[in-house]
Amino acid sequence: MRDLTELTDVEEPAWPLLSEKLSTTSSVSLEVLPVDPAQGRGTLLQLQVTARSWLGALALNCGGVVLDSGWLRIYGSPGEETPTGPPGLAEVNDFPARFDPAWRPEGGLVVGHDVLGGVFVLNGPDPEADGRPGRPGEMIYFAPDSLRWESLEVGHGAWLNWLLTGGMDQFYDTLRWPGWRGESGALTGVQGLSVFPFLWSADARRDLSATSRRPVPLAEILDLHRSSAFKLDSVDPGFFGEVHD
C-alpha cells in the first residue's frame, strides 16, 4: 500500500491539464464544484491511485463536475459550499470511515450518475466475477432504457475526455426530449427524473416526449432500476451507489 505522499507527490500531475480542459471546453456546459481538501486526500488514499491519473486528480482537487444543465454528475470530493450539490465519490461508494487497506469497491467504482438513473462505473479487477461486461479498468454504463450493463470500451480518462468534447449529444440522443434542459437544470444534486411510462417500455420508446416526468430522489430511481432488472432477467445487476437526501 502507498502512503498519501507517494500518491500526491508525483511527476506530471494530471490536474493542471484537466483543470485547463474544464475551464476552456465549449462543447458542453459544466460546473466545477469546490473541493474539500481533507476529503480529497482521504478519498485518494482509499482509492490508491496517484494524482497523475484523471481519476486521482478529480478526487484530490475537485468537488465534482456537473455537466449539461445538470444532466450528468461526475463525483469528486465536494466541500460544504454546495449543500444542494451532488455527494462525493467516497459517500457514493460507501468508503470506510477510516482508511482500510483491505477495502475494495463492490463490483467497481461508481463515478457518475445521470438524471435518468444511468450509472457510470469503473470496472474492478474481475468484472466477469461481478457479473459486469468489459475489461478490468474499463468504463461501463447501466442503461435506464434497457436495464442492462453496457461496456463503453474505454478507460476513465478517455471517458471523461469524451464527455468534455461533446460525446453526450449522440450517447443520449434517444433519451432526451424537447425541454429536457429546463427539467434537469431544476434538480438538486441528489434528485433524478422519474419517467412514466418507464424508459424500458414500448410506450416510452415510441414517444418519449409524451411521457410524464417528475423530480424524485435519485436513490428511489436506482432502487427501482435494480429491482426491475432483477424481475426481468432474474439477475441482480449489483451495486449502483449510495445517494442520500
Secondary structure, 3 states (H helix, E strand, C coil): CCCHHHHHCCCCCCHHHHHHHHHHCCCCCEEECCECHHHHHHHHHHHCCCCCCHHHHHHHHCCEEEECCCCEEEECCECCCCCCCCCCHHHHCCCCCCCCCCCCCCCCEEEEEECCCCEEEECCCCCCCCCCCCCCCCEEEEECCCCEEEECCCCHHHHHHHHHCCHHHHHCHHHCCCCHHHHHHCCCCCEEEEEECCCCCHHHHHCHHHCEEEEEEHHHHHHHHHHHHHHHHCCCCCCCCCCCC
